Amino acid sequence: MKPHKPLSDKPSVRSPWFWVPSLYFAQGIPYVAVMIVSVLMYKRLGVSNTDIALYTSWLNLPWVIKPFWSPFVDLLKTKRWWVVTMQLLIGAGLAGVAFTIPTTFFFQASLAVFWLLAFSSATHDIAADGFYMLALDSHGQAFFVGIRSTFYRIAIIAGQGVLVMFAGFLENSTGNIPLAWSVTFFILGGLFLALFLYHRYILPFPKGDKPSATVTPSTILKEFFATFASFFKKRQAFVAILFMLLYRFPEAQLAKLVTPFLVDPREVGGLGLSTTEIGLVYGTIGTIGLTLGGILGGIAASAGGLKKWIWPMALAISLPDAVFIYLSSALPDNLWIVNICVFIEQFGYGFGFTAYMLYLIYYSDGEHKTAHYAICTAFMALGLMLPGMAAGWLQEQLGYENFFWWVMGCCLVTLLVTACLKIDPEFGKKKKQGDN
């Protein structure tokens, strides 16, 4: 048996290109499974829009309440340990979903497993985001924020694209929809276990990634209250929370109904696309648009700083929503037109979401940054959960076209909360040689 390698000999620095893209791809996989792929799966299995929007929105809850256990992630073990352990649990959970789909009580059973997946994924997010901030300096964080958000979204697009196309292929070839989705989730679970093995080897060991030396129940309780108190005492706390809750207010509603809109027949205002066609739309042109937008957003932010780019990014994440007004009005039957519209929306989203993620890092900076970032993302999840719960009912009352007009009007909320922010002009800029 080989002796255990001393910690000092383990790599404390490794090129972020080896682990940032894959880590945030891994962060996106369980989210896409729980929050997005489940929507299409339930739609194909005959669940109503109202039930889909309501129950899948409730699955946001673990991301909302994750700050309540983030101090444990801060104090117990290392961020690296939490990352790889949660990845193992998530891989097993994805395989667990596959077992529930062919059952007669699939809706209740799969929702229960999705809940367990959501809690594991939320814990993984806490650890991964903390690890990112410990392993990179502020400029590195600004440069790679576009990369990380791009690969996070690529995971989501891969779920909506390649994964859905594969499920559609199985639906057509087997004629058995439950079997097709069961096999798809088995494969997704295997992919995630491969990511677990990769990160167990490739993640560096940052010197600052250490468990607390003295962990007692009183220490944890004291740290818990100190963490929350310091978060709400920060400058512009109220405005920051409003921004976290409302910047994505239009998207929170749009995201829940885009897939049903693409699936529903034209007689009820949808585009009537097949499962395979939906996968093609989001897995090709949509991926290109998202990737370009996210990378350009990160480059722009690292060159000019967040303050300079916050307004162009807020407009970019808002205005492209108008493409769904066109699609729901014209109902084009040309798949290339649908692809172009999705490209525009995804490019704007990739570019505009960069500002949101960078602001969360900006607000979280300082002591307790891991736990503070977890609180920030909890507010983000709450901002997605509450509007999303009502979106299905609202769409059924208004119809698709009027619903998308409503979403477009909600973009004014995004612009209003952006106008209230005060940001250090130097944050995110590359430091000149000689600067501290």
Helices and strands as residue ranges (DSSP letters): G 7-9, H 16-31, I 32-37, H 38-44, H 49-58, H 61-65, G 66-68, H 70-75, H 79-100, H 106-135, H 138-158, I 159-163, H 164-174, H 177-202, H 217-232, H 237-246, H 249-263, G 266-268, H 275-283, H 285-304, H 306-318, G 319-322, H 323-330, H 335-364, H 369-398, H 400-419
